Amino acid sequence: MGDPIPAWQCIGCGRIEAPQTCIGVCQDKKVFLVTMQDHQEALDAIQTLIGEIDAMQRLLARIAGTTPREGQWEASWRAAQTEAKALLAGQ
């Protein structure tokens, strides 16, 4: 992923200039630009992480809401461990 490119964006009209501000009457704020490819790679990585978080939250919700039958806690625990290991292996 490349480094962000510093630029200046007018707070009124949205015009962008780089590497320095214009000498006009606009009021500029500093912004950073990245390539579309870098932006898309970051979005893809975020979507992957969101999917992993959702899967882990579903597992946690099942663990939190499960009360094993008498004498069956170990089987329930082993099943949860197996699912957790599969989720972690998918990372």
C-alpha positions in Angstrom: 0.0 0.0 0.0 1.4 3.4 -1.0 1.8 6.4 1.3 -1.0 9.0 1.4 -0.4 12.1 -0.8 -0.9 15.4 1.1 -3.1 17.9 -0.7 -5.4 20.8 0.1 -9.2 20.9 -0.3 -11.3 24.0 -0.3 -14.0 23.8 2.4 -16.3 25.8 0.2 -16.1 24.5 -3.4 -14.3 21.2 -2.8 -11.4 22.0 -5.2 -8.3 19.9 -4.6 -4.7 21.2 -5.1 -1.4 19.6 -4.4 1.3 19.9 -3.1 0.4 23.4 -1.7 -2.5 25.7 -1.4 -3.5 28.3 -4.0 -3.2 32.0 -3.3 -6.9 32.6 -4.0 -9.7 33.5 -1.6 -10.6 29.9 -0.8 -10.2 28.5 2.7 -8.3 25.2 2.5 -7.9 22.3 4.8 -5.2 19.6 4.5 -6.4 16.2 3.2 -4.6 13.0 2.3 -5.3 11.1 -1.0 -4.7 7.5 -1.7 -4.9 5.5 -4.9 -8.2 3.8 -5.7 -6.5 0.4 -5.6 -5.2 1.0 -2.0 -8.6 2.2 -1.0 -10.3 -0.9 -2.4 -7.7 -3.2 -0.8 -8.4 -1.5 2.6 -12.2 -1.9 2.1 -11.8 -5.6 1.2 -9.7 -6.2 4.3 -12.3 -4.5 6.4 -15.1 -6.6 4.9 -13.1 -9.8 5.7 -12.6 -8.7 9.3 -16.2 -7.8 9.7 -17.1 -11.3 8.5 -14.7 -12.9 11.0 -16.1 -10.7 13.8 -19.7 -11.7 13.0 -18.8 -15.4 13.0 -17.0 -15.1 16.4 -19.9 -13.1 17.8 -22.4 -15.8 16.7 -20.2 -18.4 18.5 -20.0 -16.3 21.6 -23.7 -15.8 21.6 -24.3 -19.6 21.4 -21.8 -20.2 24.2 -23.5 -17.5 26.4 -27.0 -18.8 25.7 -26.3 -22.5 26.1 -26.9 -24.4 29.3 -25.6 -28.0 28.8 -27.7 -30.9 30.2 -26.5 -32.5 33.3 -23.3 -34.4 32.6 -23.0 -33.1 29.1 -21.0 -29.9 29.7 -17.8 -31.5 28.4 -19.3 -32.5 25.1 -20.7 -29.0 24.7 -17.4 -27.4 25.6 -15.5 -29.7 23.1 -18.0 -28.8 20.3 -17.5 -25.0 21.1 -13.7 -25.5 21.0 -13.9 -27.3 17.7 -15.9 -24.4 16.2 -13.6 -21.8 17.7 -10.5 -23.6 16.3 -12.1 -23.7 12.9 -12.8 -19.9 13.1 -9.3 -19.2 14.1 -7.8 -21.4 11.4 -9.8 -19.4 8.8 -7.9 -16.2 9.7 
